[in-house]
Every structure is written in C-alpha cells, then in structure tokens.
Amino acid sequence: MTENDWLNLSEAAEVLGVHPATVRAWSDRGDLPTQRTAGGHRRFRRADLETWGAGAGKLQERRQLTSAQLVVQNMLGRARLELTEGAFNDETWYQLLDETAKKELREIGRRLLQLVVAYLTEPTQEATLLRQAQQIGRDYQALGQQQGLSLAETTRAYLHFREFLSQTIYDMLVAAGTQGPTDWGELRRRIILLTNDILLALIDAHEQQP
C-alpha cells in the first residue's frame, strides 16, 4: 500500500463531501475505519472511504444523523448555561417561583433537552416521543398553576427555553456557512413540530382546569 492510499481528515471529508467534523464524529463512533499516526493524527484509507460512500441513500441518512448530533452537542452546552448560570434571574415570572419550583423547572428543562436529543436522533420513535412532549407541556402548566402564574407567564417560561433552541439552530447555520450540512431545514422543521406540540399541550391543560 502506498502513502497516497491514506488521507488526512480534511482530505477524507473532501472525498465524502461532508464537513471534517462529520468525519471526525463517524470516526469517534467507530463507524468509519481509521488509524492514528505516531503523532496522534487520523488517517483514512481511500478504499474504506469509497466503500463507505458507495450507498448514496445511506450516506444521506448518516449525514442527517450526524447533523442532528452536532445540533445536540451545541444545545447541551448552551442548556447548561441556561439552566445553571442565572439566565432566568431577570425574568419577572422566574422571580415569582420559590426555590423548589425553580429546581423543578430546571429538571423539566433537562427532560425537554433529552427529548429533543431523542427526537432528532431516533426518528422511528416519533409517536412515542411526541406523547412525551405533550406530557412535558402538561408539566409546565402544572408547575405554573402551583406557583400561581398566569397562562401568559407560564407560556413565557416555556418560550424562554424554546428560544435558545431556535437560536442554536440559527447560530449553527451561520457558523457552518457553505460547508454545513444540507438538511438544516428538516432539522428545524422537526424541532418546531415537537416544541409546538409541547406548547399546545400546555395551553390545552390550562383550558381543562376548572
């Protein structure tokens, strides 16, 4: 085997037509065969890349999954800031909550984030995950009711968290530029579908109260 049979990360990404971060993710998961040089750099065999990219449909499916994972990783980092570093402190509705309710709100936020992760990466479970989304909407409503919040205040609490999801998608579109994945629109559509279901369940639960 000659030296030209082995490609670095950027060259492998060019062969597959994806961003280098995508190739790195496939490599880290063990899906794409790779070797390390003595200096720790990744090297990919051209034949492996050509085999990997042979099925266009499967490749597109992998791209979509990896795009979702990139979104998820970004959301995880931002959510930690939202939930732990006082991002809500200046919100009027947040000041009305007691400490127990604030802790519960953070827990619901973490559940919502986990749900988004599953929804973006496990499309075969969509029906089950949408039911879980509706339960989160009801939980938001119950928390607001327990704390004496109006429907507008409870909705605002939910929308504040949803906003960071939307902003994350936008930020990643800008950062990716022309080298980004091509399925951002589909990911955005799925997130809107999920988060709208949560909001509708929240409002419906409020209307069901005497």
The 8 nearest C-alpha neighbors of each residue, nearest first, counted from 0:
[[1, 4, 2, 3, 5, 44, 45, 46],
 [0, 2, 3, 4, 5, 44, 45, 6],
 [1, 3, 4, 5, 0, 6, 44, 42],
 [2, 4, 1, 5, 6, 0, 45, 44],
 [5, 3, 2, 45, 1, 44, 0, 6],
 [6, 4, 44, 43, 3, 2, 42, 45],
 [7, 5, 43, 42, 10, 11, 44, 45],
 [6, 8, 42, 10, 9, 11, 41, 43],
 [9, 7, 11, 10, 12, 19, 41, 6],
 [10, 8, 12, 11, 19, 7, 13, 6],
 [9, 11, 13, 7, 12, 8, 6, 14],
 [10, 12, 14, 8, 13, 9, 6, 7],
 [13, 11, 19, 9, 15, 17, 10, 14],
 [12, 14, 16, 10, 11, 15, 9, 17],
 [13, 15, 11, 12, 16, 10, 48, 49],
 [16, 14, 12, 13, 17, 52, 11, 48],
 [15, 17, 13, 14, 12, 18, 11, 52],
 [18, 16, 12, 15, 21, 19, 13, 180],
 [17, 19, 21, 20, 12, 178, 179, 22],
 [20, 18, 12, 22, 21, 9, 23, 8],
 [21, 19, 23, 18, 22, 24, 17, 12],
 [20, 22, 24, 19, 18, 23, 25, 65],
 [23, 21, 19, 25, 24, 20, 12, 26],
 [22, 24, 20, 26, 21, 25, 27, 19],
 [23, 25, 27, 21, 26, 22, 20, 28],
 [26, 24, 22, 28, 30, 23, 31, 27],
 [25, 27, 31, 23, 29, 24, 28, 30],
 [26, 28, 24, 29, 25, 23, 30, 31],
 [29, 27, 25, 26, 30, 24, 31, 23],
 [30, 28, 26, 27, 31, 25, 32, 33],
 [31, 29, 25, 28, 26, 32, 27, 24],
 [30, 32, 26, 25, 29, 33, 51, 28],
 [33, 31, 30, 26, 29, 43, 47, 34],
 [34, 32, 43, 42, 31, 41, 26, 35],
 [33, 35, 42, 41, 43, 36, 32, 40],
 [36, 34, 41, 39, 40, 42, 37, 33],
 [35, 37, 39, 38, 40, 41, 34, 42],
 [38, 36, 39, 35, 40, 41, 34, 42],
 [37, 39, 36, 40, 35, 41, 42, 34],
 [38, 40, 36, 35, 37, 41, 34, 42],
 [41, 39, 36, 35, 38, 42, 37, 7],
 [42, 40, 35, 34, 7, 8, 33, 36],
 [41, 43, 7, 34, 6, 33, 5, 35],
 [44, 42, 33, 6, 5, 45, 7, 11],
 [43, 45, 5, 47, 46, 4, 6, 48],
 [44, 46, 48, 47, 4, 5, 49, 43],
 [45, 47, 49, 48, 44, 50, 4, 51],
 [48, 46, 50, 44, 45, 49, 51, 32],
 [49, 47, 51, 45, 46, 50, 52, 44],
 [48, 50, 46, 52, 51, 47, 53, 45],
 [51, 49, 47, 53, 48, 52, 46, 54],
 [52, 50, 48, 49, 53, 47, 54, 31],
 [51, 53, 49, 50, 54, 58, 48, 15],
 [52, 54, 50, 51, 49, 55, 58, 48],
 [55, 53, 57, 56, 52, 58, 51, 50],
 [56, 54, 58, 57, 53, 59, 52, 60],
 [57, 55, 59, 58, 54, 60, 61, 53],
 [58, 56, 60, 54, 59, 55, 61, 52],
 [57, 59, 61, 55, 60, 56, 52, 54],
 [60, 58, 62, 56, 61, 57, 55, 63],
 [61, 59, 57, 63, 58, 62, 64, 56],
 [60, 62, 58, 64, 59, 63, 65, 57],
 [63, 61, 59, 65, 60, 64, 66, 58],
 [64, 62, 66, 60, 61, 65, 59, 67],
 [65, 63, 67, 61, 66, 62, 120, 68],
 [64, 66, 68, 62, 67, 63, 61, 69],
 [67, 65, 63, 69, 68, 64, 62, 70],
 [66, 68, 70, 64, 65, 69, 119, 71],
 [67, 69, 71, 65, 70, 66, 72, 64],
 [70, 68, 66, 72, 71, 67, 65, 73],
 [71, 69, 67, 73, 68, 72, 74, 66],
 [70, 72, 68, 74, 69, 73, 116, 75],
 [73, 71, 75, 69, 74, 70, 68, 76],
 [72, 74, 70, 71, 76, 75, 69, 77],
 [75, 73, 71, 77, 76, 72, 78, 70],
 [76, 74, 78, 72, 73, 77, 71, 79],
 [75, 77, 73, 74, 79, 78, 72, 80],
 [76, 78, 74, 80, 79, 75, 81, 73],
 [79, 77, 81, 75, 80, 76, 74, 82],
 [78, 80, 82, 77, 76, 81, 83, 75],
 [79, 81, 77, 84, 78, 83, 82, 76],
 [80, 82, 78, 86, 79, 83, 84, 77],
 [83, 81, 79, 80, 105, 78, 84, 86],
 [82, 84, 80, 79, 81, 85, 86, 105],
 [83, 85, 80, 86, 81, 82, 79, 87],
 [86, 84, 88, 87, 83, 81, 82, 80],
 [85, 87, 81, 84, 88, 82, 80, 89],
 [88, 86, 85, 90, 89, 93, 81, 82],
 [87, 89, 85, 90, 86, 93, 94, 91],
 [90, 88, 87, 91, 86, 93, 94, 85],
 [89, 91, 93, 87, 92, 88, 94, 86],
 [92, 90, 94, 93, 89, 95, 88, 152],
 [91, 93, 95, 94, 90, 152, 156, 96],
 [94, 92, 90, 95, 91, 96, 87, 88],
 [93, 95, 91, 92, 96, 90, 88, 89],
 [94, 96, 93, 92, 97, 91, 146, 148],
 [97, 95, 93, 94, 100, 101, 146, 98],
 [96, 98, 100, 99, 101, 95, 146, 94],
 [99, 97, 101, 100, 102, 96, 103, 104],
 [100, 98, 102, 101, 97, 103, 96, 104],
 [99, 101, 103, 97, 102, 98, 96, 104],
 [102, 100, 104, 98, 103, 99, 96, 97],
 [101, 103, 99, 105, 100, 104, 98, 106],
 [104, 102, 100, 106, 101, 105, 107, 99],
 [103, 105, 101, 107, 106, 102, 100, 108],
 [106, 104, 108, 102, 103, 107, 82, 109],
 [105, 107, 103, 109, 108, 104, 110, 102],
 [108, 106, 110, 104, 109, 105, 111, 103],
 [109, 107, 105, 111, 106, 110, 104, 112],
 [108, 110, 112, 106, 111, 107, 113, 105],
 [111, 109, 107, 113, 108, 112, 114, 106],
 [112, 110, 114, 108, 109, 113, 107, 115],
 [111, 113, 109, 115, 114, 110, 108, 116],
 [114, 112, 116, 110, 115, 111, 109, 117],
 [113, 115, 111, 117, 112, 116, 118, 110],
 [114, 116, 118, 112, 117, 113, 119, 111],
 [117, 115, 113, 114, 119, 118, 71, 120],
 [116, 118, 114, 120, 121, 115, 119, 113],
 [119, 117, 115, 116, 121, 120, 114, 122],
 [120, 118, 116, 117, 67, 121, 115, 122],
 [119, 121, 117, 118, 64, 122, 116, 67],
 [120, 122, 117, 123, 118, 124, 119, 125],
 [123, 121, 124, 125, 118, 120, 119, 117],
 [122, 124, 121, 125, 126, 118, 120, 127],
 [123, 125, 122, 127, 126, 121, 128, 118],
 [124, 126, 128, 122, 127, 123, 129, 118],
 [127, 125, 129, 128, 124, 130, 123, 131],
 [128, 126, 130, 129, 125, 124, 131, 132],
 [127, 129, 131, 125, 130, 126, 124, 132],
 [130, 128, 132, 126, 131, 127, 125, 133],
 [131, 129, 133, 127, 132, 128, 134, 126],
 [132, 130, 128, 134, 129, 133, 135, 127],
 [133, 131, 129, 135, 197, 130, 134, 128],
 [132, 134, 197, 136, 130, 200, 131, 135],
 [135, 133, 137, 131, 136, 132, 138, 130],
 [134, 136, 138, 132, 137, 133, 139, 131],
 [137, 135, 201, 197, 200, 133, 139, 134],
 [136, 138, 201, 134, 140, 135, 139, 204],
 [139, 137, 135, 141, 140, 136, 142, 134],
 [138, 140, 136, 142, 137, 141, 135, 143],
 [139, 141, 137, 143, 201, 138, 142, 144],
 [142, 140, 138, 144, 143, 139, 145, 137],
 [143, 141, 145, 139, 144, 140, 138, 146],
 [144, 142, 148, 140, 146, 153, 141, 145],
 [143, 145, 147, 141, 146, 142, 148, 140],
 [146, 144, 142, 143, 147, 141, 148, 140],
 [145, 147, 143, 144, 148, 96, 142, 95],
 [146, 148, 144, 145, 143, 149, 95, 142],
 [149, 147, 143, 146, 152, 144, 153, 150],
 [148, 150, 152, 151, 153, 147, 143, 144],
 [149, 151, 153, 152, 154, 148, 205, 202],
 [150, 152, 154, 149, 153, 155, 148, 156],
 [153, 151, 155, 149, 154, 150, 148, 92],
 [154, 152, 156, 150, 143, 155, 151, 148],
 [155, 153, 151, 157, 156, 152, 150, 158],
 [154, 156, 152, 158, 153, 157, 159, 151],
 [157, 155, 153, 159, 154, 158, 152, 160],
 [156, 158, 154, 155, 159, 160, 161, 153],
 [159, 157, 161, 155, 160, 156, 162, 154],
 [160, 158, 162, 156, 157, 161, 155, 163],
 [159, 161, 158, 162, 157, 163, 156, 164],
 [162, 160, 158, 164, 163, 159, 157, 165],
 [163, 161, 165, 159, 164, 160, 158, 166],
 [162, 164, 166, 165, 161, 160, 167, 159],
 [165, 163, 167, 161, 162, 166, 168, 74],
 [166, 164, 162, 168, 167, 163, 169, 161],
 [167, 165, 163, 169, 168, 164, 170, 162],
 [166, 168, 170, 164, 165, 169, 163, 171],
 [167, 169, 171, 165, 166, 170, 172, 164],
 [168, 170, 166, 172, 167, 171, 173, 165],
 [171, 169, 167, 173, 172, 168, 166, 174],
 [170, 172, 174, 168, 173, 169, 175, 167],
 [173, 171, 169, 175, 170, 174, 168, 176],
 [172, 174, 170, 171, 176, 175, 169, 168],
 [173, 175, 171, 172, 176, 170, 179, 169],
 [176, 174, 179, 172, 173, 178, 171, 177],
 [177, 175, 173, 178, 174, 179, 172, 171],
 [176, 178, 179, 175, 180, 172, 173, 181],
 [179, 177, 176, 175, 18, 180, 17, 181],
 [180, 178, 175, 177, 176, 181, 18, 172],
 [181, 179, 182, 66, 183, 178, 62, 17],
 [180, 182, 183, 179, 184, 63, 62, 178],
 [181, 183, 185, 184, 180, 63, 186, 66],
 [184, 182, 186, 185, 181, 187, 180, 172],
 [185, 183, 187, 182, 186, 188, 181, 189],
 [186, 184, 188, 182, 187, 183, 189, 190],
 [185, 187, 183, 189, 188, 184, 190, 182],
 [186, 188, 184, 190, 185, 189, 183, 191],
 [189, 187, 185, 191, 186, 190, 184, 192],
 [190, 188, 192, 186, 191, 187, 193, 185],
 [189, 191, 193, 187, 192, 188, 194, 186],
 [192, 190, 188, 194, 189, 193, 195, 187],
 [193, 191, 189, 195, 190, 194, 188, 196],
 [192, 194, 190, 196, 191, 195, 189, 129],
 [193, 195, 197, 191, 196, 192, 190, 198],
 [196, 194, 198, 192, 197, 193, 191, 199],
 [197, 195, 199, 193, 194, 198, 200, 133],
 [196, 198, 136, 133, 194, 200, 132, 195],
 [197, 199, 201, 195, 200, 196, 136, 202],
 [198, 200, 196, 202, 201, 197, 203, 195],
 [199, 201, 136, 203, 133, 197, 198, 202],
 [200, 202, 136, 137, 198, 204, 140, 199],
 [203, 201, 205, 199, 204, 200, 206, 198],
 [202, 204, 200, 206, 205, 201, 199, 207],
 [205, 203, 207, 201, 202, 206, 137, 200],
 [206, 204, 202, 203, 207, 208, 140, 201],
 [205, 207, 203, 208, 204, 202, 209, 201],
 [208, 206, 204, 205, 203, 209, 202, 201],
 [207, 209, 206, 205, 204, 203, 144, 141],
 [208, 207, 206, 205, 204, 144, 203, 141]]
